[in-house]
């Protein structure tokens, strides 16, 4: 009889690995034990079919990822009479925590089956689905180390838990209406509504036009039906912002174009993200979105499915319960305190949300926000032996830890501009270091000295005795895509440059280890009033085109003589007029030129509105002007906007001009990159930055490069936007450390 100690490393906890091993042991007549050590599963096994057993367990359950398998001989070991799942040892306290998983089809069937004891129970889950990251306090992943510890399993659940033939065998989240978390319905003021079935009552209230805060897996959503959308936006102070919606698959055909097979697979898969899809009619459902597209997700928890079973409305608006850039609210007492005047009712539960996690957002197969279901994200990479932390940038931040050959990136955190979000960043870093057993010796951060994330890095470096490693924002963007030598194209709204100006339209040739040379960029222009130019993009227009024609345009739009004189003098005298090469600001200025957006009410509004108009237009040829300045290739964005102004005077439609400006800007960026390629001899490009979320701009850049015989790399595992920065920071620091330069 053959025997051995089998050790499997990887994503092996919270994915039903021990029950899977047990089932294979029964199948092959194996005797022995299996135990979870957090980052690895250890199996002592013996039996005539030992080799077949080894081959099968290498496959793992469907949500697992196996990095390595080792088999060692067992000497002087007497196998037990059967096969047993051992309790995790107290000493095992590190490992990777899997992301939360949408309710599976089997559990959904149980929830809807009147003959099932799980019928109508909102928190039903099994080894293949349910909360993971959002409920875990420490590892290994066992019930007593999660917020389910407050809900001891009843005899029936224990019976299922101990039954090897049951789908919930050793499911740590097993629970039912007898022993599990309970729902309650409150008024917005916090007063409990007794007697009513919370789900049925909430559905009725929603259909009647009420706004209801719903506590989900990773935090609260604020929900209402479409007819209530305008009141919700007014209550939130977001009159123009698009709202994500939840609907059933069969409803989607009435709102958005048919998703591709790949999009359906993602929508219905373990993640169930918000997916940005084009509307059938760009002008329809403007209360939900003034853009040409709409964020759509399918119900992903038992609670969602039960709510839709009672709801008459075809959709629910599901927007995160938080102020823009601040953490999602997770506690009932906080939702009452912060949102009591926004919502009419609150549908909540008594299971603690240990780790908040917002919905992930995807467009065209690319991540916009990496959070629930995708994160924590684990990526294999050899950066040496030193443990590294990347604290991210200021906007749309997350954090990344490197340890033992893997990057582990947290879910989306938000904008590190206020005390609650700084605290959330610190809390997330503490959680990552605790769960992975890390003690960072290098802490990478943004080059900007005044970012609050930089200050967090400085404080942590002092605490850990770690070395600080500043990484320029756009270099981090490119490093997140590849460690190879490339000509990088980094296009976004803002990033602190090496010359202390605001970068955002950069051509960077090189690699993380050797550094990047700035071979080209967009034309440096002025931002009259600094941050005011981002809020009022007509200021940005004048910063790019400081001409009499621009002043005349603004005067015709209601600017008074005093305001125009101050704007002109401020620009002429360079008073509070930072210099920028930002692509985002050029798009803002174009939106202002065309009268599409004169005041930004939410992040990215001018450029997204420009894209919406451009989607209905036909691009016309425009001149691309690139000139050499101080050895760098500079794309003249003022030339593009000047021609756009001439087209406007000629009566060309706003939609066609928007499409023309977008296309010309994208081709100009690609041509500037091609100049860098010719200059350096590097024949591969890489694209990153939030502007690349714009489909037309992204595809035009990639296609223009392709026509010139140049491949353009992107990173589908990380967002184009600043959600990739902490990864790029760690990659850069790791390569420098590996080469002995830190």
Beta strands, then each sheet from edge to edge (+ up, - down):
strand 1: 2-11
strand 2: 31-36
strand 3: 40-47
strand 4: 65-72
strand 5: 83-85
strand 6: 183-187
strand 7: 212-215
strand 8: 220-224
strand 9: 245-247
strand 10: 274-278
strand 11: 293-297
strand 12: 315-320
strand 13: 345-349
strand 14: 361-363
strand 15: 366-369
strand 16: 377-380
strand 17: 388-390
strand 18: 400-403
strand 19: 406-409
strand 20: 442-446
strand 21: 467-471
strand 22: 486-496
strand 23: 502-511
strand 24: 515-522
strand 25: 525-528
strand 26: 577-580
strand 27: 626-629
strand 28: 632-635
strand 29: 684-688
strand 30: 711-713
sheet 1: 4+ 1- 3+ 2- 5-
sheet 2: 6+ 13- 7- 8+ 12- 9+ 11+ 10- 14- 15+
sheet 3: 16+ 19- 18+ 17- 20- 21-
sheet 4: 27+ 28- 24- 23+ 22- 29- 30-
sheet 5: 25+ 26-
end
